[in-house]
């Protein structure tokens, strides 16, 4: 893939994140009166070890989901703008797929459909469709992070387009096949979807393999840079998980800080690595 074509993805991501920010600003204002009712109607809390530890110590807030959506979209917009600025003339296959991970967070505004549905009572079909789009974005982001590590390990850079379509297809299959309930959601305003425990294990496995692949890349390339990128991957992945699964005021800020720190580690080390080439 040429630099021009890759930069088109960056520019498209900037436009998408900017539109998402506009939508969350307008939608958040329109749905603000329905946050409390939507939160009260939540049938469950999000999964995860951290949430399990906090379950009896901290209670959900109706406004935390909106804050996490807004934080995710702002993070996505700022990060992709900085990636475009610093990598516009720098050839790096890894940064392309990492940018997909960053851009995927701009879709978090879709969770606003839950309070909007509570306010306007539109058919559940729209909520289900939106949830599938969000699931697609989330898994596409996870798979893209893994793809970045595979390219760091030496996968042929000429296969970027093929890899992109494979990632899209894989995430699309999951999003289409997973059962979703349009009338049941958790306290983060995410509609209920099937196989949550199984996919949580899959994500954990992908994170472990991704980190290991970056560490192997550090050994095979003789560069400690990829050790720091592996650590950044852990921080970015963990921070993302904490942020999008927060329903109390305890976890969003630490999650956002971890996400930002991981992003800085990955992007700054990749830039340093490729400036030497």
C-alpha positions as CSV (number, residue, x, y, z in Angstrom):
1,X,0.0,0.0,0.0
2,X,1.4,3.4,-0.9
3,X,1.8,6.3,1.5
4,X,-0.9,8.2,-0.3
5,X,-3.4,5.4,0.1
6,X,-2.5,4.8,3.7
7,X,-2.9,8.5,4.4
8,X,-6.3,8.4,2.9
9,X,-7.3,6.0,5.7
10,X,-5.9,8.5,8.2
11,X,-7.9,11.3,6.7
12,X,-11.0,9.1,6.6
13,X,-10.5,8.3,10.2
14,X,-10.2,12.0,11.1
15,X,-13.5,12.7,9.3
16,X,-15.3,9.8,10.9
17,X,-14.1,10.7,14.4
18,X,-15.1,14.4,13.9
19,X,-18.6,13.3,12.7
20,X,-18.9,11.0,15.7
21,X,-18.0,13.9,18.1
22,X,-20.7,16.0,16.5
23,X,-23.3,13.2,16.8
24,X,-22.4,12.5,20.4
25,X,-22.7,16.2,21.2
26,X,-26.1,16.5,19.6
27,X,-27.4,13.1,20.7
28,X,-26.1,13.4,24.2
29,X,-28.0,16.7,24.6
30,X,-31.2,15.3,23.2
31,X,-31.0,12.1,25.3
32,X,-29.8,13.7,28.5
33,X,-33.2,13.5,30.2
34,X,-33.4,9.8,29.6
35,X,-30.0,8.7,31.1
36,X,-31.5,8.0,34.5
37,X,-34.4,6.0,33.2
38,X,-32.1,4.0,30.8
39,X,-29.7,3.3,33.7
40,X,-32.5,2.2,35.9
41,X,-33.7,-0.2,33.2
42,X,-30.3,-1.9,32.9
43,X,-30.6,-5.6,33.5
44,X,-26.9,-6.2,34.3
45,X,-23.5,-4.7,34.8
46,X,-20.6,-5.2,32.4
47,X,-18.3,-8.2,32.8
48,X,-14.6,-8.3,33.6
49,X,-12.5,-8.9,36.6
50,X,-12.3,-5.3,37.7
51,X,-16.1,-4.9,37.5
52,X,-16.5,-8.0,39.5
53,X,-14.3,-6.5,42.2
54,X,-16.2,-3.2,42.3
55,X,-19.7,-4.7,42.0
56,X,-20.5,-4.5,45.7
57,X,-18.2,-1.5,46.4
58,X,-19.3,1.0,43.8
59,X,-22.7,1.5,42.2
60,X,-23.4,2.6,38.6
61,X,-24.0,6.2,37.7
62,X,-26.4,7.1,34.9
63,X,-23.9,9.7,33.5
64,X,-20.7,7.6,33.4
65,X,-21.6,5.9,30.1
66,X,-22.0,9.2,28.3
67,X,-18.6,10.4,29.7
68,X,-16.9,7.2,28.5
69,X,-18.4,7.5,25.1
70,X,-17.3,11.1,24.8
71,X,-13.8,10.3,26.1
72,X,-13.5,7.5,23.6
73,X,-14.5,9.6,20.7
74,X,-12.3,12.6,21.7
75,X,-9.4,10.2,22.2
76,X,-9.9,8.7,18.8
77,X,-10.1,12.1,17.1
78,X,-7.0,13.6,18.8
79,X,-5.0,10.4,18.4
80,X,-5.7,9.9,14.7
81,X,-4.9,13.6,14.0
82,X,-1.5,13.2,15.8
83,X,-0.8,9.9,14.0
84,X,-1.5,11.6,10.6
85,X,0.7,14.6,11.5
86,X,3.7,12.6,12.7
87,X,3.5,9.7,10.2
88,X,2.3,11.4,7.1
89,X,5.7,10.9,5.4
90,X,6.9,7.9,7.5
91,X,6.3,4.4,6.0
92,X,5.2,2.1,8.8
93,X,2.9,-0.9,8.3
94,X,2.3,-1.3,12.0
95,X,1.0,2.3,12.4
96,X,-1.7,1.7,9.8
97,X,-3.2,-1.2,11.7
98,X,-2.8,0.5,15.1
99,X,-4.7,3.5,13.6
100,X,-7.6,1.1,12.9
101,X,-7.6,0.3,16.6
102,X,-7.7,4.0,17.4
103,X,-10.4,4.8,14.9
104,X,-12.6,1.9,16.1
105,X,-13.2,3.8,19.4
106,X,-15.0,6.6,17.5
107,X,-18.0,4.2,17.1
108,X,-18.7,4.2,20.9
109,X,-21.2,7.0,20.4
110,X,-23.6,4.2,19.1
111,X,-24.4,3.4,22.8
112,X,-26.4,6.6,22.9
113,X,-29.1,4.7,21.1
114,X,-30.2,3.1,24.4
115,X,-31.2,6.4,26.1
116,X,-32.5,7.7,22.8
117,X,-34.7,4.6,22.5
118,X,-35.9,5.2,26.1
119,X,-36.8,8.7,25.1
120,X,-38.4,8.2,21.7
121,X,-39.5,4.5,21.7
122,X,-38.3,3.6,18.2
123,X,-38.2,0.0,17.1
124,X,-35.7,-2.3,18.7
125,X,-34.4,-3.3,15.2
126,X,-32.5,0.0,15.0
127,X,-30.8,-0.6,18.4
128,X,-29.9,-4.2,17.3
129,X,-28.4,-2.9,14.0
130,X,-26.4,-0.2,15.8
131,X,-25.1,-2.8,18.3
132,X,-23.9,-5.0,15.5
133,X,-22.0,-2.0,14.0
134,X,-20.4,-1.3,17.4
135,X,-19.5,-5.0,17.9
136,X,-17.9,-5.0,14.4
137,X,-15.9,-1.9,15.3
138,X,-14.7,-3.3,18.6
139,X,-13.5,-6.6,17.2
140,X,-12.1,-5.0,14.2
141,X,-10.0,-2.8,16.5
142,X,-8.8,-5.8,18.5
143,X,-7.9,-7.8,15.4
144,X,-6.1,-4.8,13.9
145,X,-3.9,-4.5,17.0
146,X,-3.0,-8.2,16.6
147,X,-2.2,-7.6,12.9
148,X,0.2,-4.8,13.8
149,X,2.2,-7.2,15.9
150,X,2.3,-9.8,13.0
151,X,3.7,-7.2,10.6
152,X,6.3,-6.2,13.3
153,X,7.3,-9.9,13.3
154,X,8.0,-9.9,9.6
155,X,4.8,-10.5,7.6
156,X,5.2,-9.3,4.0
157,X,4.2,-5.6,3.9
158,X,2.8,-6.1,0.4
159,X,-0.2,-8.0,1.9
160,X,-1.7,-5.1,3.7
161,X,-4.9,-4.9,1.6
162,X,-5.4,-8.7,1.9
163,X,-5.0,-8.5,5.7
164,X,-7.4,-5.5,5.9
165,X,-10.1,-7.5,4.1
166,X,-9.5,-10.5,6.3
167,X,-9.9,-8.4,9.4
168,X,-13.1,-6.8,8.1
169,X,-14.5,-10.2,7.2
170,X,-13.7,-11.7,10.5
171,X,-15.2,-8.9,12.5
172,X,-18.2,-8.8,10.3
173,X,-18.9,-12.5,10.8
174,X,-18.8,-12.1,14.5
175,X,-21.0,-9.0,14.5
176,X,-23.6,-10.7,12.3
177,X,-23.7,-14.1,14.0
178,X,-23.7,-13.0,17.6
179,X,-27.3,-12.9,19.1
180,X,-28.3,-9.5,20.4
181,X,-31.3,-8.6,22.5
182,X,-32.8,-5.2,21.6
183,X,-34.7,-4.8,24.9
184,X,-32.0,-5.8,27.4
185,X,-28.8,-3.8,28.1
186,X,-26.2,-3.4,30.8
187,X,-25.3,-0.3,32.8
188,X,-22.8,1.0,30.1
189,X,-25.8,1.2,27.7
190,X,-24.5,-1.8,25.7
191,X,-27.3,-4.1,24.6
192,X,-27.0,-7.7,25.7
193,X,-25.1,-10.0,23.3
194,X,-24.4,-13.7,23.5
195,X,-21.2,-15.6,24.2
196,X,-19.7,-12.7,26.3
197,X,-17.6,-15.0,28.4
198,X,-16.2,-16.8,25.4
199,X,-15.3,-13.6,23.6
200,X,-13.7,-12.2,26.7
201,X,-11.4,-15.2,26.8
202,X,-10.7,-14.8,23.1
203,X,-9.8,-11.1,23.6
204,X,-7.5,-12.0,26.5
205,X,-5.8,-14.6,24.3
206,X,-5.4,-12.1,21.4
207,X,-3.8,-9.6,23.9
208,X,-1.4,-12.2,25.2
209,X,-0.4,-13.4,21.7
210,X,0.0,-9.8,20.5
211,X,2.3,-8.8,23.3
212,X,4.3,-12.0,22.8
213,X,4.7,-11.3,19.1
214,X,6.0,-7.8,19.8
215,X,8.5,-9.3,22.3
216,X,9.6,-11.8,19.7
217,X,10.0,-9.0,17.2
218,X,12.3,-7.2,19.7
219,X,14.5,-10.3,19.8
220,X,14.5,-11.1,16.0
221,X,15.1,-7.5,15.0
222,X,17.6,-6.8,17.8
223,X,15.6,-3.7,18.8
224,X,14.3,-3.0,22.3
225,X,11.8,-0.6,20.8
226,X,9.3,-3.5,20.3
227,X,9.5,-4.4,24.0
228,X,8.1,-0.9,24.8
229,X,5.5,-1.3,22.0
230,X,4.4,-4.6,23.6
231,X,4.0,-2.9,27.0
232,X,2.2,-0.1,25.2
233,X,-0.2,-2.6,23.7
234,X,-1.0,-4.0,27.1
235,X,-1.7,-0.5,28.4
236,X,-3.8,0.5,25.4
237,X,-5.8,-2.7,25.4
238,X,-6.4,-2.7,29.2
239,X,-7.2,1.0,29.2
240,X,-9.7,0.6,26.4
241,X,-11.4,-2.3,28.2
242,X,-11.6,-0.3,31.4
243,X,-13.0,2.8,29.6
244,X,-15.7,1.2,27.5
245,X,-16.8,-1.1,30.4
246,X,-17.0,1.6,33.1
247,X,-20.3,2.3,34.9
248,X,-18.8,4.0,38.0
249,X,-16.7,7.1,38.4
250,X,-13.8,5.0,39.7
251,X,-12.5,3.4,36.5
252,X,-13.0,5.8,33.5
253,X,-10.1,8.1,34.3
254,X,-7.5,5.4,35.0
255,X,-8.7,3.6,31.9
256,X,-8.4,6.7,29.8
257,X,-4.9,7.4,31.2
258,X,-3.8,3.9,30.5
259,X,-5.2,4.1,26.9
260,X,-3.4,7.4,26.3
261,X,-0.1,6.1,27.8
262,X,-0.2,3.0,25.7
263,X,-1.0,5.0,22.5
264,X,1.9,7.3,23.2
265,X,4.3,4.4,23.8
266,X,3.3,2.6,20.6
267,X,3.3,5.6,18.3
268,X,6.4,7.3,19.7
269,X,8.5,4.1,19.6
270,X,7.3,3.2,16.1
271,X,8.2,6.7,14.9
272,X,11.6,6.4,16.5
273,X,12.2,3.0,14.9
274,X,11.2,4.0,11.4
275,X,13.0,7.3,11.4
276,X,16.3,5.4,11.6
277,X,15.4,3.4,8.4
